Amino acid sequence: MSLKKPEYVPGHGLIKGKSVLITAAAGAGIGFSAATKAAEEGARAIVLSDIHEGRLEAAVEKLKQDTGLTEVYGKTGNVAVEEDVQALVDFAEETLGGVDILINNAGLGTSKLLIDMEDDEWHKVIDVTLNGTMRMTRYMMKVMKARDDGGVIVNNASVLGWRAQKEQAHYAAAKAGVMALTRCAALEAAEFDVRINAVSPSIVLHPMLRKSASEELLEELESKEAYGRAAEAWEVANVMMFLASDYSSYMTGEIVSVSSQRS
């Protein structure tokens, strides 16, 4: 395989027979790639969630067509609203006969120097990216504990939780929070056989990122990667599938970097 031009990796049945719930799964980013990979890795049924109803409906149909999996369902919801979070998890629990794997992908980013940032922008990024992950994790943990048959939660963090970048104070703070949440929640969830880990991607070019960052910045970030390119969304999804599978049975509270950054 050329690392500068990787070939798509086919599924190997890593999560065969499992049910999956994924937030922010519509569109062309990591969420939909994770859904595609989940189907290819043998998931028996999947619930996709997103805040955009039309885009979600299109994603459900596309996933069915692309993978041949018929048990694909959609449920709109906003992870910044507790009532939506509980309705989403309850829907997935009933529809799937129990959620085996939750992938918390929802996040929001903008670019703004801290001295120019208003409170509203700070709070919005924190509320979706960190608090949304907390809300989904908290309620899913309650449900999985009550079911008493284990489960897996995979969160989407970012290398910015470790590293610095101008105009990203709010997003970096949120992703650092996701990392800390993952570590602490994992210790609590281990008591009832639920594992919680996170991926930490560097740069994945998708439409939402292009909306929040200039092309010049994206080119600069790509140039810092060892392969001279951004990750493909499916490359991040591959690591999510590993963390969702029994191959990572001894891992919990871990943050796995999905990066080729040289510095």
C-alpha positions in Angstrom: 0.0 0.0 0.0 1.2 3.5 -0.8 0.9 5.6 2.3 0.5 8.7 0.3 -2.3 7.2 -1.8 -3.9 4.5 0.4 -6.2 1.9 -1.0 -9.5 1.4 0.7 -9.4 -1.4 3.3 -12.3 -3.9 3.1 -14.2 -5.1 6.1 -13.1 -8.1 8.2 -16.2 -8.7 10.3 -14.8 -6.9 13.4 -18.2 -6.1 14.8 -20.3 -8.9 13.3 -23.8 -9.1 14.8 -23.5 -5.8 16.7 -25.8 -2.8 16.7 -24.5 0.7 16.3 -25.7 4.2 17.1 -23.7 7.1 15.5 -24.2 10.9 16.1 -23.6 13.5 13.4 -23.6 10.7 10.8 -25.0 12.5 7.8 -22.9 14.1 5.1 -19.4 13.1 4.0 -17.4 13.2 7.1 -16.1 10.8 9.8 -19.6 10.0 11.0 -20.9 8.6 7.7 -17.6 6.9 7.1 -18.0 5.2 10.5 -21.5 4.1 9.6 -20.2 2.7 6.3 -17.4 0.9 8.0 -19.7 -0.5 10.7 -21.9 -2.0 8.0 -18.9 -3.4 6.2 -17.5 -4.8 9.4 -20.7 -6.9 10.0 -23.0 -4.7 12.1 -26.5 -6.2 12.1 -28.3 -2.8 12.4 -27.4 0.9 12.6 -29.1 4.1 13.7 -27.8 7.3 12.2 -28.5 10.6 13.9 -28.0 14.2 12.7 -29.5 17.6 13.3 -30.4 18.1 9.6 -33.4 16.0 8.7 -33.1 16.1 4.9 -29.4 15.2 4.9 -30.1 12.4 7.4 -32.8 10.9 5.2 -30.4 11.0 2.3 -27.6 9.4 4.4 -29.9 6.5 5.5 -30.8 5.7 1.9 -27.2 6.0 0.7 -25.9 3.7 3.4 -28.5 1.1 2.4 -27.5 1.4 -1.2 -23.8 1.4 -0.7 -23.6 -1.5 1.7 -26.7 -3.6 1.1 -27.6 -3.4 4.8 -31.3 -3.0 5.1 -31.5 -2.4 8.9 -30.5 1.2 8.8 -32.6 3.9 10.6 -32.5 7.6 11.1 -33.4 9.8 14.0 -33.0 13.6 14.1 -31.6 15.1 17.3 -29.5 17.8 18.8 -26.9 16.6 21.3 -27.0 20.1 22.9 -30.6 19.3 24.0 -31.0 16.7 26.8 -34.5 15.7 25.7 -33.2 15.0 22.2 -30.4 12.9 23.6 -32.7 10.7 25.7 -35.2 10.4 22.8 -32.4 9.3 20.4 -31.0 6.7 22.8 -34.5 5.4 23.6 -35.3 5.2 19.9 -32.1 3.3 19.2 -32.6 0.9 22.1 -36.1 0.0 21.0 -35.4 -0.1 17.3 -32.1 -2.1 17.5 -33.1 -4.3 20.4 -30.3 -2.7 22.5 -27.3 -0.5 21.4 -24.1 -2.5 21.5 -21.9 0.4 20.3 -22.3 4.1 20.5 -20.0 6.4 18.4 -20.1 10.0 19.6 -19.0 11.9 16.5 -21.0 15.2 16.9 -18.8 18.3 17.2 -18.7 21.9 16.1 -15.7 24.0 15.2 -15.1 27.6 14.1 -12.0 29.7 13.7 -11.6 32.8 15.8 -8.8 34.5 17.8 -9.6 34.3 21.4 -9.5 38.1 21.9 -12.2 38.5 19.2 -14.4 35.7 20.4 -17.8 36.4 22.0 -19.1 34.2 24.8 -21.9 32.9 22.5 -19.4 31.4 20.1 -17.3 29.9 22.9 -20.3 28.3 24.6 -21.8 26.9 21.4 -18.7 25.0 20.5 -18.2 23.7 24.0 -21.9 22.8 24.3 -22.0 20.7 21.1 -18.5 19.2 21.2 -17.9 18.6 24.9 -21.3 18.8 26.6 -23.0 16.9 23.8 -20.5 14.0 24.1 -21.1 14.1 27.9 -24.9 14.0 27.5 -24.8 11.1 25.1 -22.2 9.2 27.2 -24.1 9.8 30.5 -27.5 8.6 29.2 -26.0 5.7 27.3 -24.1 4.6 30.4 -27.3 4.6 32.4 -29.1 2.5 29.8 -26.2 0.0 29.4 -25.9 -0.3 33.1 -29.6 -1.1 33.5 -29.4 -3.7 30.7 -26.4 -5.3 32.4 -24.9 -6.9 29.2 -22.0 -4.5 28.6 -21.3 -2.3 25.6 -18.8 0.1 24.0 -18.6 3.8 23.5 -16.2 5.4 21.1 -15.7 9.2 21.3 -14.2 11.5 18.6 -11.5 13.8 20.1 -8.7 15.6 18.2 -5.0 16.1 18.4 -5.9 19.7 19.3 -6.7 18.3 22.7 -3.0 17.9 23.1 -1.5 20.5 20.8 -1.9 24.2 20.1 -3.2 26.1 17.1 -4.2 29.7 16.7 -7.9 30.5 16.5 -8.9 27.1 18.0 -8.9 27.8 21.7 -12.6 26.9 22.1 -12.4 23.7 20.0 -9.1 22.6 21.5 -10.6 23.2 25.0 -13.6 21.1 24.1 -11.6 18.3 22.6 -9.3 18.2 25.7 -12.4 17.9 27.7 -13.6 15.0 25.6 -10.3 13.3 26.4 -10.7 13.8 30.1 -14.3 12.8 30.0 -13.3 9.6 28.2 -10.7 8.7 30.8 -12.9 9.4 33.8 -16.2 7.9 32.5 -14.3 4.8 31.4 -13.3 4.0 35.1 -16.9 4.3 36.2 -18.3 2.3 33.2 -15.8 -0.5 33.7 -17.8 -1.6 36.8 -20.6 -2.7 34.5 -18.6 -4.0 31.6 -18.8 -1.0 29.3 -15.6 0.2 27.6 -15.1 3.8 26.6 -12.2 5.0 24.4 -11.6 7.8 21.9 -9.8 8.5 18.6 -7.8 11.6 18.2 -7.5 12.6 14.5 -5.2 15.3 13.2 -6.6 16.5 9.9 -9.4 15.0 7.8 -10.7 17.1 4.9 -14.4 17.1 4.7 -17.1 19.8 3.9 -17.6 21.0 7.5 -13.9 21.6 8.0 -13.6 23.5 4.7 -16.4 25.8 6.0 -14.5 26.6 9.2 -11.0 27.0 7.9 -9.2 28.7 5.0 -7.7 26.7 2.2 -4.3 28.3 3.0 -4.5 26.9 6.6 -5.7 23.5 5.4 -2.7 23.3 3.0 -0.4 24.3 5.8 -1.8 21.6 8.1 -1.5 19.0 5.4 2.1 19.9 4.8 2.9 19.1 8.5 1.8 15.5 8.0 4.4 12.9 7.4 2.6 11.7 4.3 1.9 15.2 3.0 -1.8 14.7 3.0 -4.8 14.7 5.3 -6.3 11.5 6.5 -9.2 9.9 4.7 -12.3 9.8 6.8 -12.4 6.0 6.4 -8.9 5.8 7.9 -10.2 7.3 11.1 -13.3 5.1 11.0 -11.0 2.0 10.7 -9.5 2.9 14.1 -13.0 3.5 15.5 -14.0 0.0 14.4 -11.0 -1.5 16.1 -12.0 0.3 19.4 -15.6 -0.8 18.9 -14.5 -4.5 18.4 -13.4 -7.2 20.8 -9.9 -6.8 19.5 -9.5 -3.9 21.9 -11.1 -5.8 24.9 -8.4 -4.7 27.3 -8.5 -1.0 26.4 -10.6 1.5 28.2 -10.1 5.2 29.0 -7.5 5.4 26.1 -7.1 8.1 23.5 -5.7 6.7 20.3 -4.0 9.2 18.0 -4.9 8.9 14.3 -2.2 11.1 13.0 1.0 11.3 11.0 2.0 14.7 12.3 5.8 15.3 12.4 5.5 17.8 15.1 
